[in-house]
Amino acid sequence: MKHTYKITGMSCDGCRSKVEKTLNAVEGVDAQVTLLPPQATISMAEHIPTETMQKALSAVGKYTIEMEGSHQKHSHQENAVEKKACCSSGVTHEHKLDNTHHVTAGKYYCPMFCEGDKVYDEPGSCPVCGMDLVTIEVTGDEENKSYLDLVHKMKIALLFTIPIFIIAMSDMIPNNPLMHVLDMKTWNWVQFILSLPVVFYACWIFFQRAWKSIITWNLNMFTLIGIGSGVAFIFSLVGLFFPEIFPHEFKNHSGQVGLYFEATTVILTLVLLGQLLEARAHSQTSGAIRELLKLAPTEAVLVENGVDKIIAIDAIKKGHLLRVKPGDKIPVDGKIVEGESTIDESMISGEPIPVDKKINDSVVAGTINGNKSFVMVAEKVGSETLLSQIIQMVNDASRSRAPIQKLADSISKYFVPIVVGIAAITFLIWAKFGPEENALIYGFINAVAVLIIACPCALGLATPMSVMVGVGKGAQSGVLIKNAEALEKMDKVNVLITDKTGTITEGTPSVEKVFSATNQENDLLQNIASLNQYSEHPLAQAVVDFAKAKNITLITAKDFESITGKGVVGTVANKKVALGNKKLMEEVKATVAEALENQIVAEQKLGKTVSYIAVDGIAVGFVTITDAIKSSSAAAIKTLMNQGIEVIMLTGDNKNTAQAVADQLHLSSFVAGCLPEDKLKFIQKLQAEGKIVAMAGDGINDAPALAQADIGIAMGTGTDVAIESAKITLVKGDLQGIVKAKQLSHAVMKNIHQNLFFAFFYNVLGIPIAAGILYPFFGILLSPMIAALAMSFSSVSVIANALRLKTIKI
């Protein structure tokens, strides 16, 4: 037997690994644990009490386990503050667990994913690499505070760096007016004093990050910046205080050591500028999440005892009646119980056409009401609403890692040591073969330039930025991506398996026509609709709806009886009416003319559901009921097939129905009469042939196939089960969403490849130039200050390229 359990208390991949190892140590347990979502899938030969597994977990940490879907609650989980010690760092975090709020606030993560999916409650820097933590759910205040802090430090840095730069460059000014005020030795002391606020305040964070990266051996861009600018600053300090220890190669014509306070401060200021621009650009990648957050209203109108009262959104409970006025946002998920309106659902489904809604129709939080007022009943509140699930899903997907990221990770691991080695070799080569008088100075400057220009940050950001923007773009278009792996795999899909009912078709039966052998269709429709008004069967409801649409008045029926598996009988207008299949006709001993029988058989061969109609023992007509093909299905399938994707329909329907649908859509193949296990085996067979398979289904009946497929695509209205069971969920639920997902995936992967190429090409080109490879041929050297400028803008360029995904059309 296999069960799924919910795990709480995990905050990083180390926690996940510990929980999995602990559970597998329990006799009879075979467990697989995931962090997103936080759950364990456990196989066991015979039932093992949850308490047994909980006891094992409690022995290794503050982890809890409970059966998925269980309503069991732990006292420390209800609106309490829970302290967790992360197994990988020993850092204690406080998590306020508030089950009433629809958005989990205050979570931060490292954009370089140094500790996997670990999140933090407070802003700051990553304890491993020193990068600024990025907020999962961006709020204006948090984003503004971080940005303004960088702006303040930038102003300080500029205030002191500009004078240093002017002093250092004064030799280039005719007659050097500064030398008439003070001598160069004194100006060197002025540069030193002015550099202190830049080094030890405005840009001190870079040295902190460099130190962290070295002691944790998680080497990154700050390692290189810290070493490069730190060496230049220390060299200048020693040259200022102890000039006599330096050989004559380091001294100018006046006998003074050449100092690099201006190089140090300019480099650090340019890096700070890069961080400022990066922070501004990075915030734009979270634009989709912010737009989704804006959809949620803060207040609602509660109807209580006939009186309207304004309440906070968090105060809404299931069963509350809420009035939605013209132009208002729908506060929570629910159904209309009074009135009707037209609702703009574009921000959820991505479709611009407003949708007509009437009594008993569902409405979704965050969508916008038209020009009429209505009353709705709240059915899903807080984190249960579709909008909250979308926001959470986008957050999780934005932080997930694509498999292609492993390439960048592998390179980054060795990148910094290689760069340091190249810098050392650069110094030695210049010291040995450089100009006789200044060989050591050339070696020193070029070694610093090599350290500064190399930028592993651009390499590290290449994938996450594209994923974040792409996931947000998908959410705005009604395509919900569960993780980056799904985004990458979707681009490789070459076979699409699709269900029929509810995927290709509408999923609801509708009457195509009513045939009367006596040309009295309206009278016949009135009889069968009046009879069916007492039935709860979906086919009966389709007949009633068809009659109402034609303004047929329903009359009273007597002696109504529903005969299971056959149909219904009763008396309408003093006539005995029977509606059902051939078995019912035989039971009521109705006479069926040969010509009518032939017509019915012809309709059935087209894959339609046909019910006989008998009045007073004589079959006088039939009603044809179909599950209409969605208007978008044909165009979507044609587009996918033109892209080289094989589309195969697997359905539980009979062969005639499946054949009719397949012919209409020009499908290459189909299989009828499929049970869930048949679909699973079919997908396994395709995968064994090396195919990359996507499966589109409703997320419930097709759960085994969705799980087996390389990409499971849930069609529907974004129910809880659909979002949890599939890697991609299409909010609107038609095949055009798959076309959008495929186009989005291709665009994101192309963008990632562009970013990776740019990051690799930049370093392949930049490092040799910084080392001085052009000097023997063209006399060109790259100043460390120019190297710092180029390094800063490389990361910004990667983010800017990722932001282009916001403008693509899918």
C-alpha angles and dihedrals in degrees: 000000000000128000136177119227131192114234123201128188100048115126105163143017090268089060091048091052092048093050092048093049092047094050093047088053089064109096113255095015125121106182136182114189128197129191097208103066096020099231145118125226106207129190119197135171091219132011116285116196115248088230090065092056092042091055090054093049094046089058092062103036149321096302127138130198129197137161112274109259093020116140092211110130133197118220093232091057099061113091090315136130110249121194116212128187110211110227095220100053110012090234113147116223131189117223119190105208108205112173094187100063119085098215127051104228135198104035122143133182139184112259088215091056093225091163099032113241096347115142133199132211097217131054119245137094132320110266089220108043102010096235116148110266114243122222116242094211109035117217123184094240095051094045093045093049093054093045094047091050090056091046090053092050090046091056091051092048093050093045091060102027097057094059090047090051092049091050093049093047095045091104087071092058113091111259089000098246093199091067088062089061102042136355121255094256091058092045088054089058089049089052090050093052092045091050094058097078090047096049101035101035119015096037103019089108090071091061091046090053092046091053092048091050091052098046091047090039089229093133118197144146092301090058089061095041092048094048095043100045092034092055090048092050095046090046089053093048093052090045091052097046102030109024092153094072094064123091118243091259089074094050129085128226091280092055096252125128113250106245128206105206089123092051091048096049096040091049092049092045092051091049088050089051089052090051090049093051091043092052090051093047093042091056090058091060088066092054094110092055092048090050090051091049090052089058092068110089119221097217140036137191112246118203107213123168089342093305125113116229129178113231136174116266091243090058094064115111132190111277095028115138111230129190115219113199127204111290094011124130116246104253101207140353116283148109134282112249099171131028132357138249148163115261130201105223096168095115090058104034100025090232116125098206113098116238124230113233130192138171113318092016117128122246127196131222115257097024117121126246120228127222100307133076125232142169120237135186117232112239104161122031137174115357091357094072120103091239092055091048091050092050091049092046092050090048093051094044092048090059097043122104127238117223089243087065088073089072092056091044092053093050094044090055091065099026101087097047089049091051092049088050091050090049090052092048090047091055093048094048093049092044089053103038105018126107109304098238099044106022095125093046091051090048092049096047095046093046089054090047090054091051093048101044096051108095120187087168091076088051092050094048096046096090105029094053094052092046093050094050093041094051090049092049090051093051091053089053096048095259111121114198115200097200144348092259089063090050091054097043094048089066090059098047113125101167127051118196112197135185117224110218112069092358107060092011131045092256093227124093118241133182113254097184146336114224122202121191088206095048092247099122096151093051091047091047090050091053097050094040092050088051094046095050087084094053127087095201115122091233090053091051089052090057092048092049091049091053093048090050088057091047092245112164114231118224133197118283125201135205092021114186131174114210110202114242093003114059142256136303135189146128121280121178089347091304125118105236126190126185122182148073131322092274089061091051089054091048095052089040093236119173115237118198116226093237091053091047091053091051091051093050090050090054091048091053087060088061097255129138109242127191122195118230118211127182119192092344098313125103104232103169148327142243121228117212123190139176099232120228111244112256091236097051099081095049093045094050091047090051092049093048090049087056089058097259117140110224116206124180119214114186140165090220124105121277096254093056093044092047091052093051093044092051093048092051095038092235115180093224145352140182121215131200093034121168119203091262090051091057090049093052092045091055092046089053092053092047090051086058089057097258122148102226131201118191122203117198144131094276095240114057091030096048096121092050092044090053094047096048120091086238121022112201117195116209119201142061098318099269120180092256094048094051093046097045101048136057090219125032122194109209096202092041108222134117093256085073089063090053088052091048091050093048092046092049092050092048093049094048091048089051092050091051090050091051094048092047091049092049093048095042092047093056095040088054101033102048097056091046090050089049088058103253091147095052098083091051106033105010090242122148126178114232115225087236092058088045090055091051092050092047093051094050095047091071092044089051092054091052092045090053090050090051090061087076088073089070100049119112117231 
